[in-house]
Each structure stands twice: as structure tokens, then as C-alpha cells.
Amino acid sequence: MDADESIIKLLIDSQKIDTKNLSGVQKIHEANKAPLEKLVVNFKLARREDVLEAKASHYGGEPYLVQNDKIDKETARTIPHAMATRYNLICPGVGEDGRMIIAMYDPTDAFALEQVQMRTGKEVKPYVALLADIESAWDIIYAEEIKKTHPFFTKKKADAPKKEVKVIPSKLSIPGLSKTSTVVAENDEMAQEVIRQATDSIKLKAKDDEQFTAMVDTLRNELKVLAVLSRSESILNSSLSEQEVVRKILETGLQICDGEGASILMLEEDKFHLYFREALGAKSSEIKSIRIPLNDQSIAGWVVINRAPVAVNDASQDPRHYKEVDKAIDFETHNLACVPIMWGEEAIGVLEVVNKRKGQFNEKDLEYLGILANQAAVALHNSMLIEQFQNFYMEVVEILIDCLESLDPVNKYHAIEVARLTSALAKEVRLTGDDYENLCYAGFLHDLGMIKVSQENWKDHPVLGAMMLSHIKFFQQIAPLVRHHHERFDGTGFPDGLSGESIPVGARILAVAEGYIEGRSRKGELTDEEFTREFLGRFGTAYDPGLKLAFIAVIENLRPGPQA
């Protein structure tokens, strides 16, 4: 019993479906091959909640009722439209555990989940969703936003005071020693020891001068803060991940400003809201699900729009304080310091510290946070560059797959099915790391050369495809797999007549996958069992006999996705 039949049976057994009109809908299903589950929802034979419950019961997964007004569009758009439609899924947001929520037609589709994880670089959590709901959400997620009247683009920016960025000194001038003396800080411990000795000496000489002693105390505190900032600067050159760098910067902000909580908010892609990129302190986990409007009714929004820092020491009396955040997490903001995170002339977010434990936020706090914001900008910008690079790589793959699918609409899903079987075989023979990923992409792009060939010279497509890929640095390791996927184990293949283990192992795996998928589509009157039996006889001549057991192990699990 397939998924549709199981879902309908569960609905009939629970008397939650209009059985009178069910036969008509089944005839439409048989005529156009649209998933029956989708037709039942669209023709309103059952409540979508009941259909979803039955579907979740069939798959043994958690249901996800898609609500378009609650979709985090920025997160959702990390999955390209073509990829979402290919695997029938959406990513409406991120769960409390930090994993990406994947609402999908078939939550057991491990290949689709793997592609999403490769795309995003994050862990994912699959949920069962209705195909009709997923398709409706696509229109919301991938629609263009109109920004004509938004304050971010229209409001005149305030003239922020021009300040030189404070550079952490490698040499520290100690007032009171001499006008020209400096201390070379070879490392933090040595610098602190020299400072201690110098200031203790000054205090002994000026023990009756309270004003001078206070000045030295202020100096010592200033140097202590600069030492902390100096250590934080080295974080950028460390091997820590971008998330760890951001957390270290927030920890430094809390330390030097003596705050109760600190956070970094970033602009959403549509520039209508700010979201909490990272937070430390009380309620830090709850706060990450909140979005703040980018306007003058929030302090963070004001800072971004005006590109200017601000210290607010009575938040309850400031009309810019966005009280919805405090309400949502049951927290009270007494005061806060907020500075823009700038990359060039562009504000990409804000760094803020809330609830100073002693006293009020002042200009020094804003100055120190400004230094940290500059460091955060570097870490966040580098992260965005890496993400853009990864997205560019994946977008190129998506474009090429689209081109291949448009070449032959009849066999539109050929590349996907080959990639699925290639991936399964690679896992079975324990291929890992770059070798596995390269082979997976080779499965998608193995017929790329078909773009340049005619029916007469179709045998040139492996060479032409490999040449096309070799010109793109990202794909140079894929090119040999594409070139040799039509070689035969006995040496009678093309283009180079390679044999045995002289054929790259990835190309040998790819040859099995394409041979089976293509052969099955042309098996004529043979049953699937008869064709598979005949195909197994080709191992040792056309295909590597060492892959036969792996092929047998994975072939039972092959199933195409919905062709809606």
C-alpha cells in the first residue's frame, strides 16, 4: 500500500473524509498523477488538519501545519525556489534547538534532507507537511518585496559625530613617567606587570594628592579595559568558528560594560526587521525567535537607520524603546547602550548591552562597544562572504540542473534519480567527505555535455561536459567523473576505453547508477524484477563487479518523489 492509499484508508477508518465524492477525485488522480493527498485537500473532501494527522501517522513523523503568516522568509529563502520545488519542501524557520525546520511532502526522503543540509551547512529536523500547503507557501516565500516607502531607504540619515576608530596600542604611554617614554607590550602579562610597577611608583610619590591618585586609578582601569579589548582583537585571527567569535565579542562587551545581557541584531534580507543573531545573558534563548521592526519605534532600529550610537539610561521613558520584546520574554530593560555594526557605509546590524549593574552607560561605554562592533563587523562580514560563496556554488548547480531538466521534459527527473542512486551507492561503499560530495554533484551534472551535442554526436557529451566543468574551479574535481561515466569495466566503453580500476571509482559508481536508471525507463515489456535480474548480469563486463553487492543492498529503497 502506497502513501496515498494508506492516508485515505486512515481517513475512511476515522470517518473524516467525504467518501461520496472520493471516487471522482481518485479518477482525477489516476488521470494526471497528482498526489491524491493534495487533491483531497484542494477539493475539500477532508479538513487539512485531519489529512495532516493521517499523513503523519503513515510516516510516523511529527506533523507541521504550515501557517504562511509565521514563516521566516529570510530563513526560508536559503533554500532556492528550484530546490524547494524539486524536493517538495520549505524551511519555515529555526527550532529552539537551533536546527532548521524542514516541512516536507515526504519526511523519509533522506536524499532531499541531505541536499538541504549540504546547502545550508546546518543540522535539519524534518516534519510532515501537506503538499498543498507547501505549494501555497512558495508564493509567499519567493515573492518580491516592495521597499518604496521604507524608512531605511527614504529617511535622511542623522549627522553622526565623526570619530576615529580607536586602535589597540602595541605601545602604551604612561603619564607621569616622561613625555616620551613608552612601554612595549610584547604580551599581555608583561604589559600588565609594567603598568602595575609604574602606577605603584606614581602612587607612592603622590600619596597625599587625592586627585592625582584618582587619575592613576582611572588610568589603570582604562588600561585594563584596553587589555581586554586587545585580547578580543586576537579572536578574529583564531581558528574559532564565526559563531564562537561572535559569542566571545559579546562576552567581552558584558565584561567591559558590566551589563546583564548583550546581543547582536542583524538586518533581515528584506530590511524590514532586525533579528537576534546571538545573545548572552538572561532570556538569551527565548529572545532569538523575536523580530524587531526597523523603524524609529525601536532603539535598535533607530541606531541602524541613523548609523549613530546611543545610550539610554531610562528605557521606560524613551519612546523608541520597543517594549514588545520585554513582554514576550518577561524581562525588564532598565537601560542600554547600542552601537551600529558598520561595513563601509552600510549598517548591517547593531551591538547592544542592557542593564548596567552599577551606574549608567556613558560615552566610554559607547566607545568601547564601537571597537567591539568593528571587530564583530569583520567576523560577520567574513561569515556572509563564506555563505555567499557557498550559495553561489549551489546556485550554479541549481541553474545547471534546471538547464538539463529543460532539455528533456519527458525525462525531467533523470538527473535527480541518478544522483539519488549514486549517493546511495557511495554511502554503501563508505565513500565520505569531499569524495562523497563530488560524486553526488557529478550525479546531478553527469549529462551536462548534452547541452552541446546533437543526436548524431551524442557520444561526445562526457568529454564536452567534463570540459565545461573543468573551466569552473568549483567543479574541477567533478570533471573526471563526468568524463568517464560511460567507460565500461571491460574496456569497451568511451571516450577513452579505460578498463578496470583505471576508471576512477566515482565514475564506476556513476556508471552503475545511470545505467540502471536509464535502462529501467527503457525496459519495454520486462517487469522491474526481470530487468533487475538482467542488469545484475552486466557486472563484470559493463560494471565493476566489486559494486554488485552494494547495488543489491540499496536497490530496494529507491523510490521517486511526487511528480506534481
C-alpha positions as CSV (number, residue, x, y, z in Angstrom):
1,M,0.0,0.0,0.0
2,D,1.5,3.3,-1.1
3,A,1.4,6.6,1.0
4,D,-1.8,7.9,-0.7
5,E,-3.7,4.7,-0.2
6,S,-2.6,4.5,3.5
7,I,-3.6,8.1,4.2
8,I,-7.1,7.6,2.5
9,K,-7.6,4.4,4.5
10,L,-6.8,6.1,7.8
11,L,-9.3,8.9,6.9
12,I,-12.0,6.5,6.0
13,D,-11.5,4.4,9.1
14,S,-11.7,7.5,11.3
15,Q,-14.8,8.8,9.2
16,K,-13.0,12.1,8.5
17,I,-13.4,12.1,4.7
18,D,-16.3,12.7,2.2
19,T,-16.4,9.2,0.7
20,K,-19.3,10.1,-1.6
21,N,-17.1,12.3,-3.8
22,L,-13.9,10.3,-3.2
23,S,-14.2,8.1,-6.3
24,G,-14.3,11.2,-8.6
25,V,-11.2,12.6,-7.1
26,Q,-9.5,9.2,-7.4
27,K,-10.2,9.3,-11.1
28,I,-8.6,12.7,-11.5
29,H,-5.6,11.3,-9.6
30,E,-5.3,8.4,-11.9
31,A,-5.6,10.7,-15.0
32,N,-3.0,13.3,-14.1
33,K,-0.9,11.5,-11.5
34,A,-1.2,14.4,-9.0
35,P,-0.8,13.2,-5.4
36,L,-4.2,12.1,-4.0
37,E,-3.4,13.7,-0.7
38,K,-3.2,17.1,-2.5
39,L,-6.4,16.6,-4.4
40,V,-8.3,15.6,-1.2
41,V,-7.2,18.9,0.4
42,N,-7.9,21.1,-2.7
43,F,-11.4,19.6,-3.2
44,K,-12.1,19.9,0.5
45,L,-13.1,16.2,1.0
46,A,-11.5,16.4,4.5
47,R,-10.1,19.0,6.8
48,R,-6.5,19.7,6.1
49,E,-5.7,19.2,9.8
50,D,-7.2,15.7,9.6
51,V,-5.3,14.9,6.4
52,L,-2.1,16.1,8.0
53,E,-2.8,13.9,11.1
54,A,-3.3,10.8,8.9
55,K,-0.2,11.6,6.8
56,A,1.9,12.0,10.0
57,S,0.5,8.6,11.3
58,H,1.5,6.9,8.0
59,Y,5.1,8.3,8.1
60,G,5.5,8.0,11.8
61,G,6.7,11.6,12.0
62,E,5.7,14.9,13.6
63,P,3.1,17.0,11.7
64,Y,3.7,20.6,10.7
65,L,0.7,22.7,9.9
66,V,2.1,25.4,7.6
67,Q,0.9,29.0,8.6
68,N,2.1,31.4,6.0
69,D,2.0,34.4,8.3
70,K,4.5,32.8,10.6
71,I,7.1,31.8,8.0
72,D,10.5,33.4,8.5
73,K,11.0,34.3,4.9
74,E,14.7,35.1,5.2
75,T,15.5,31.7,6.6
76,A,13.1,30.0,4.1
77,R,14.9,31.7,1.1
78,T,18.2,30.0,2.0
79,I,16.6,27.1,0.0
80,P,16.3,28.2,-3.6
81,H,12.9,28.0,-5.3
82,A,14.1,25.4,-7.8
83,M,15.4,23.2,-5.0
84,A,12.3,23.6,-2.8
85,T,10.0,22.6,-5.7
86,R,12.3,19.7,-6.7
87,Y,12.1,18.1,-3.3
88,N,8.7,19.5,-2.3
89,L,9.7,21.2,0.9
90,I,10.1,24.5,2.7
91,C,12.1,25.7,5.7
92,P,9.7,28.0,7.6
93,G,12.2,28.8,10.4
94,V,14.6,27.5,13.0
95,G,13.6,25.5,16.0
96,E,14.5,26.2,19.7
97,D,17.3,23.6,19.4
98,G,18.9,25.6,16.6
99,R,18.1,23.1,13.9
100,M,16.4,24.2,10.6
101,I,12.8,23.1,10.5
102,I,12.1,21.3,7.2
103,A,8.4,20.9,6.4
104,M,8.2,18.4,3.5
105,Y,5.9,16.2,1.5
106,D,7.9,13.0,2.4
107,P,10.0,13.3,5.6
108,T,11.6,10.0,4.9
109,D,13.3,11.3,1.8
110,A,16.9,11.2,3.3
111,F,18.4,12.3,0.0
112,A,16.4,15.6,0.0
113,L,17.3,16.2,3.6
114,E,21.0,15.6,2.8
115,Q,20.8,18.2,-0.1
116,V,19.3,20.8,2.3
117,Q,22.0,20.1,4.9
118,M,24.7,20.4,2.2
119,R,23.1,23.6,1.0
120,T,22.7,25.3,4.4
121,G,25.6,23.7,6.3
122,K,23.2,23.3,9.3
123,E,21.5,20.4,11.0
124,V,17.9,19.9,10.0
125,K,14.8,18.5,11.6
126,P,12.1,17.1,9.2
127,Y,8.4,17.4,9.7
128,V,5.4,16.0,7.8
129,A,3.5,18.7,5.8
130,L,0.8,18.8,3.2
131,L,1.9,19.3,-0.4
132,A,-0.9,21.8,-1.0
133,D,0.3,23.9,2.0
134,I,3.9,23.7,0.8
135,E,3.0,24.9,-2.7
136,S,0.9,27.8,-1.2
137,A,3.9,28.8,0.9
138,W,6.2,29.1,-2.1
139,D,4.2,32.1,-3.4
140,I,4.8,33.8,0.0
141,I,8.4,32.9,0.4
142,Y,9.7,33.7,-3.0
143,A,7.6,36.9,-3.8
144,E,9.4,40.1,-4.4
145,E,9.2,42.7,-1.6
146,I,8.4,46.4,-2.3
147,K,10.5,48.8,-0.5
148,K,9.5,52.2,-1.9
149,T,8.4,53.9,1.4
150,H,10.5,52.1,3.9
151,P,12.4,54.4,6.3
152,F,15.7,52.5,5.8
153,F,15.8,53.7,2.2
154,T,14.0,57.1,2.5
155,K,14.9,58.7,5.8
156,K,17.7,61.2,5.8
157,K,20.5,60.0,7.9
158,A,21.4,62.0,11.0
159,D,24.9,63.6,11.0
160,A,26.6,61.2,13.5
161,P,29.7,62.6,15.2
162,K,32.8,61.6,13.3
163,K,35.1,59.6,15.5
164,E,38.4,58.0,14.6
165,V,38.4,54.3,15.3
166,K,40.5,53.6,18.4
167,V,43.4,51.3,17.5
168,I,44.5,49.0,20.3
169,P,48.0,50.2,21.0
170,S,51.0,48.0,20.8
171,K,52.8,50.7,22.8
172,L,51.4,52.2,26.0
173,S,52.3,55.7,27.1
174,I,52.4,56.0,30.8
175,P,51.6,59.6,32.0
176,G,53.8,60.8,34.8
177,L,56.9,58.9,33.8
178,S,58.1,61.2,31.0
179,K,56.6,62.8,27.9
180,T,58.5,60.5,25.6
181,S,58.6,57.2,27.5
182,T,56.7,54.2,26.1
183,V,56.3,50.6,27.2
184,V,56.4,48.0,24.5
185,A,53.7,45.4,25.3
186,E,55.3,42.2,24.0
187,N,52.5,40.2,25.6
188,D,49.6,41.0,27.9
189,E,51.2,39.7,31.1
190,M,54.3,41.8,30.6
191,A,52.3,44.9,29.8
192,Q,50.2,44.5,32.9
193,E,53.3,44.0,35.1
194,V,55.0,47.1,33.7
195,I,51.8,49.1,34.2
196,R,51.5,47.9,37.8
197,Q,55.0,48.8,38.7
198,A,54.7,52.2,37.1
199,T,51.4,53.2,38.7
200,D,52.5,51.9,42.1
201,S,55.6,54.1,41.9
202,I,53.5,57.1,41.0
203,K,51.1,56.5,43.9
204,L,54.0,56.3,46.4
205,K,55.2,59.7,45.2
206,A,51.8,61.3,45.2
207,K,50.2,59.6,48.2
208,D,48.9,62.9,49.6
209,D,47.4,64.1,46.3
210,E,44.0,62.5,46.1
211,Q,43.2,64.0,42.7
212,F,46.4,62.5,41.2
213,T,45.7,59.2,42.8
214,A,42.2,59.2,41.4
215,M,43.7,59.9,38.0
216,V,46.0,57.0,38.2
217,D,43.1,54.7,39.2
218,T,41.2,55.9,36.2
219,L,44.3,55.2,34.0
220,R,44.7,51.8,35.4
221,N,41.0,51.0,34.7
222,E,41.3,52.3,31.2
223,L,44.4,50.2,30.6
224,K,42.7,47.2,32.0
225,V,39.8,47.7,29.5
226,L,42.2,48.2,26.6
227,A,43.9,45.0,27.5
228,V,40.6,43.1,27.4
229,L,39.9,44.7,24.0
230,S,43.3,43.8,22.8
231,R,42.7,40.2,23.7
232,S,39.3,40.3,21.9
233,E,41.0,41.5,18.8
234,S,43.1,38.4,18.6
235,I,39.9,36.3,18.4
236,L,39.5,37.4,14.8
237,N,42.8,35.7,13.9
238,S,41.9,32.5,15.8
239,S,40.6,29.2,14.4
240,L,37.3,29.7,16.2
241,S,34.1,29.4,14.2
242,E,32.2,32.6,13.3
243,Q,29.5,31.8,16.0
244,E,32.2,31.3,18.6
245,V,33.9,34.6,17.6
246,V,30.5,36.5,18.0
247,R,30.0,34.9,21.4
248,K,33.5,36.0,22.5
249,I,32.8,39.5,21.4
250,L,29.5,39.6,23.4
251,E,31.3,38.2,26.5
252,T,33.8,41.0,26.1
253,G,31.0,43.5,25.9
254,L,29.4,42.2,29.0
255,Q,32.8,42.3,30.8
256,I,33.8,45.9,30.0
257,C,30.4,47.4,30.3
258,D,29.3,45.4,33.3
259,G,26.0,44.5,31.8
260,E,23.3,41.9,32.5
261,G,22.9,40.9,28.8
262,A,24.4,41.5,25.4
263,S,23.2,40.8,21.9
264,I,23.9,41.3,18.2
265,L,20.9,42.0,16.0
266,M,21.2,41.7,12.2
267,L,19.2,43.1,9.3
268,E,16.9,40.7,7.7
269,E,17.3,40.4,3.9
270,D,14.2,42.4,3.2
271,K,15.5,45.2,5.6
272,F,12.1,45.4,7.3
273,H,13.1,43.8,10.5
274,L,16.1,43.0,12.8
275,Y,16.6,39.6,14.2
276,F,18.7,38.4,17.1
277,R,21.8,36.8,15.6
278,E,23.3,35.9,19.0
279,A,22.5,36.8,22.6
280,L,24.1,36.2,26.1
281,G,22.6,36.6,29.5
282,A,19.1,36.1,31.0
283,K,16.4,35.0,28.5
284,S,19.0,34.7,25.7
285,S,17.4,31.6,24.3
286,E,13.9,32.9,24.2
287,I,14.9,36.2,22.6
288,K,16.2,34.6,19.4
289,S,12.7,34.0,18.0
290,I,11.7,37.7,18.2
291,R,11.8,40.1,15.3
292,I,12.1,43.9,15.8
293,P,10.7,46.3,13.3
294,L,13.2,48.5,11.6
295,N,11.8,52.0,12.4
296,D,12.0,54.8,15.0
297,Q,9.8,52.8,17.4
298,S,12.8,50.7,18.4
299,I,16.1,51.8,19.7
300,A,18.0,49.2,17.6
301,G,16.0,50.3,14.6
302,W,16.8,54.0,15.2
303,V,20.5,53.2,15.5
304,V,20.6,51.3,12.2
305,I,18.6,54.0,10.4
306,N,20.7,56.9,11.7
307,R,24.0,55.0,11.8
308,A,24.7,56.5,15.2
309,P,25.3,55.0,18.7
310,V,23.0,55.8,21.6
311,A,23.0,55.3,25.4
312,V,19.5,55.2,27.0
313,N,19.6,55.3,30.8
314,D,15.8,55.2,31.4
315,A,14.3,52.9,28.9
316,S,10.8,53.2,30.3
317,Q,10.7,56.9,29.4
318,D,12.2,56.6,25.9
319,P,9.5,56.4,23.2
320,R,12.0,54.4,21.0
321,H,12.1,51.5,23.4
322,Y,10.3,48.5,21.8
323,K,8.5,47.1,24.9
324,E,7.2,44.1,23.0
325,V,10.5,42.3,23.5
326,D,10.3,42.7,27.3
327,K,6.7,41.5,27.3
328,A,7.5,38.4,25.1
329,I,10.3,37.1,27.4
330,D,9.1,38.5,30.8
331,F,12.1,40.8,31.2
332,E,12.6,44.4,32.2
333,T,15.1,46.6,30.4
334,H,16.2,49.5,32.6
335,N,19.0,50.9,30.4
336,L,21.0,50.0,27.4
337,A,23.9,51.0,25.1
338,C,23.5,50.3,21.4
339,V,26.0,50.9,18.6
340,P,25.7,50.2,14.8
341,I,27.7,47.5,13.2
342,M,29.1,49.0,10.0
343,W,30.7,47.6,6.9
344,G,31.9,50.6,5.0
345,E,28.9,53.0,4.8
346,E,26.4,50.2,5.3
347,A,24.8,49.4,8.6
348,I,24.4,45.6,8.8
349,G,23.2,45.3,12.4
350,V,23.7,46.5,16.0
351,L,25.6,45.5,19.1
352,E,23.8,46.3,22.4
353,V,24.4,45.7,26.1
354,V,21.5,46.0,28.5
355,N,21.1,46.7,32.3
356,K,24.4,48.1,33.5
357,R,24.9,46.7,37.0
358,K,26.4,49.8,38.5
359,G,25.8,53.4,37.4
360,Q,24.8,54.5,33.9
361,F,26.0,53.9,30.4
362,N,28.3,56.7,29.2
363,E,30.4,57.8,26.3
364,K,33.2,55.5,27.3
365,D,30.9,52.5,27.1
366,L,29.8,53.6,23.6
367,E,33.4,54.0,22.6
368,Y,34.4,50.5,23.8
369,L,31.3,48.9,22.2
370,G,32.2,50.7,19.0
371,I,35.6,49.0,19.0
372,L,33.8,45.6,19.5
373,A,31.3,46.4,16.8
374,N,34.1,46.9,14.4
375,Q,35.5,43.5,15.3
376,A,32.0,42.0,15.0
377,A,31.7,43.5,11.6
378,V,34.8,41.7,10.4
379,A,33.6,38.4,11.7
380,L,30.0,38.8,10.4
381,H,31.1,40.1,7.1
382,N,33.5,37.1,6.7
383,S,30.7,34.8,7.6
384,M,28.4,36.4,5.0
385,L,31.1,36.1,2.3
386,I,31.5,32.4,3.1
387,E,27.7,32.0,3.0
388,Q,27.5,33.9,-0.3
389,F,30.3,31.8,-1.7
390,Q,28.5,28.6,-0.7
391,N,25.2,30.0,-2.0
392,F,26.9,30.9,-5.4
393,Y,28.2,27.4,-5.7
394,M,24.8,25.9,-5.0
395,E,23.0,28.4,-7.3
396,V,25.3,27.4,-10.2
397,V,24.4,23.7,-9.5
398,E,20.7,24.6,-9.5
399,I,21.0,26.6,-12.7
400,L,22.8,23.7,-14.5
401,I,20.2,21.1,-13.2
402,D,17.4,23.4,-14.5
403,C,19.1,23.5,-17.9
404,L,19.3,19.8,-18.0
405,E,15.7,19.3,-17.0
406,S,14.5,21.7,-19.6
407,L,16.4,19.8,-22.3
408,D,14.3,16.7,-22.0
409,P,10.9,17.4,-20.3
410,V,9.9,13.7,-20.8
411,N,12.9,12.6,-18.7
412,K,12.9,15.6,-16.4
413,Y,13.8,13.7,-13.2
414,H,16.6,11.6,-14.8
415,A,19.4,13.6,-13.2
416,I,17.8,13.6,-9.8
417,E,17.1,9.8,-9.9
418,V,20.7,9.2,-11.0
419,A,22.0,11.4,-8.2
420,R,19.8,9.6,-5.7
421,L,21.1,6.2,-6.6
422,T,24.7,7.5,-6.9
423,S,24.5,8.9,-3.4
424,A,23.1,5.6,-2.0
425,L,25.8,3.5,-3.7
426,A,28.5,5.9,-2.4
427,K,27.3,5.6,1.1
428,E,27.1,1.8,0.8
429,V,30.8,1.6,-0.2
430,R,31.6,4.1,2.6
431,L,32.7,7.0,0.5
432,T,32.9,10.1,2.7
433,G,34.0,13.8,2.8
434,D,34.8,15.6,-0.5
435,D,34.8,12.3,-2.4
436,Y,31.2,11.7,-1.5
437,E,30.1,15.3,-2.2
438,N,31.9,15.5,-5.5
439,L,30.3,12.2,-6.6
440,C,26.9,13.5,-5.5
441,Y,27.2,16.6,-7.7
442,A,28.6,14.5,-10.5
443,G,25.3,12.6,-10.3
444,F,23.4,15.8,-10.9
445,L,25.7,17.1,-13.7
446,H,26.8,13.9,-15.5
447,D,24.9,14.7,-18.7
448,L,25.8,18.4,-18.8
449,G,27.5,17.9,-22.2
450,M,24.2,17.1,-23.7
451,I,23.6,20.8,-23.9
452,K,26.2,20.9,-26.7
453,V,25.6,17.7,-28.7
454,S,23.2,16.6,-31.4
455,Q,21.7,13.1,-31.8
456,E,24.5,12.2,-34.2
457,N,27.4,13.0,-31.9
458,W,25.8,12.3,-28.5
459,K,28.8,10.1,-27.5
460,D,30.8,13.4,-27.2
461,H,28.7,14.5,-24.2
462,P,31.1,13.1,-21.5
463,V,34.1,14.9,-22.9
464,L,32.2,18.2,-23.6
465,G,30.6,18.1,-20.1
466,A,34.0,17.5,-18.4
467,M,35.5,20.4,-20.4
468,M,32.7,22.7,-19.3
469,L,33.1,21.8,-15.7
470,S,36.9,21.9,-15.8
471,H,36.7,25.7,-16.6
472,I,34.9,26.3,-13.2
473,K,37.3,25.9,-10.3
474,F,34.4,24.7,-8.0
475,F,33.9,21.7,-10.4
476,Q,37.3,20.7,-11.4
477,Q,37.3,17.6,-9.2
478,I,34.0,16.6,-10.7
479,A,35.2,16.8,-14.3
480,P,37.0,13.3,-14.4
481,L,33.9,11.6,-13.0
482,V,31.7,13.1,-15.7
483,R,34.3,12.3,-18.5
484,H,34.5,8.6,-17.6
485,H,30.9,7.7,-16.6
486,H,30.4,5.9,-19.9
487,E,33.6,3.8,-19.6
488,R,33.0,0.0,-19.2
489,F,34.8,-2.2,-16.8
490,D,35.9,-4.5,-19.7
491,G,37.5,-1.5,-21.6
492,T,34.9,-1.3,-24.4
493,G,33.3,2.0,-23.3
494,F,34.0,5.6,-24.3
495,P,35.5,8.1,-24.6
496,D,39.0,6.7,-23.6
497,G,38.5,3.0,-23.5
498,L,39.6,2.7,-19.9
499,S,39.1,-0.5,-18.0
500,G,39.1,-2.0,-14.5
501,E,40.5,0.1,-11.7
502,S,42.0,2.6,-14.2
503,I,38.5,4.1,-14.3
504,P,38.0,6.5,-11.3
505,V,36.0,4.8,-8.6
506,G,33.4,7.6,-8.6
507,A,32.9,7.2,-12.4
508,R,32.4,3.4,-11.9
509,I,29.7,4.1,-9.3
510,L,28.1,6.8,-11.5
511,A,28.1,4.3,-14.4
512,V,26.1,1.8,-12.4
513,A,23.6,4.4,-11.3
514,E,22.9,5.9,-14.7
515,G,22.9,2.5,-16.4
516,Y,20.2,1.3,-14.1
517,I,18.0,4.4,-14.1
518,E,18.2,4.8,-17.9
519,G,17.7,1.1,-18.5
520,R,14.7,0.9,-16.3
521,S,13.0,3.7,-18.2
522,R,13.5,1.7,-21.5
523,K,12.9,-1.8,-20.2
524,G,9.9,-2.3,-22.5
525,E,7.7,-5.3,-21.6
526,L,10.1,-6.5,-18.9
527,T,8.9,-6.3,-15.3
528,D,11.0,-4.5,-12.8
529,E,12.2,-7.8,-11.4
530,E,13.1,-9.2,-14.8
531,F,15.0,-6.1,-15.7
532,T,16.9,-6.0,-12.4
533,R,17.9,-9.7,-12.9
534,E,19.2,-8.9,-16.4
535,F,21.0,-5.8,-15.1
536,L,22.8,-7.8,-12.5
537,G,24.3,-9.9,-15.2
538,R,26.2,-6.9,-16.6
539,F,28.5,-6.7,-13.5
540,G,32.0,-7.9,-14.6
541,T,31.6,-6.7,-18.2
542,A,29.9,-3.2,-18.2
543,Y,30.2,-2.5,-14.5
544,D,32.6,-3.1,-11.6
545,P,31.8,-6.5,-10.1
546,G,33.0,-5.1,-6.7
547,L,29.9,-2.9,-6.7
548,K,27.4,-5.6,-7.2
549,L,26.6,-6.3,-3.6
550,A,26.4,-2.6,-2.8
551,F,23.9,-2.2,-5.7
552,I,21.8,-5.1,-4.4
553,A,21.8,-3.6,-0.9
554,V,20.4,-0.2,-2.0
555,I,18.1,-1.0,-4.9
556,E,15.1,-1.9,-2.8
557,N,15.0,1.5,-1.2
558,L,14.8,3.5,-4.5
559,R,11.6,5.5,-4.9
560,P,10.8,8.7,-6.9
561,G,9.3,11.7,-5.3
562,P,5.9,13.2,-6.2
563,Q,5.8,14.4,-9.8
564,A,3.2,17.1,-9.1
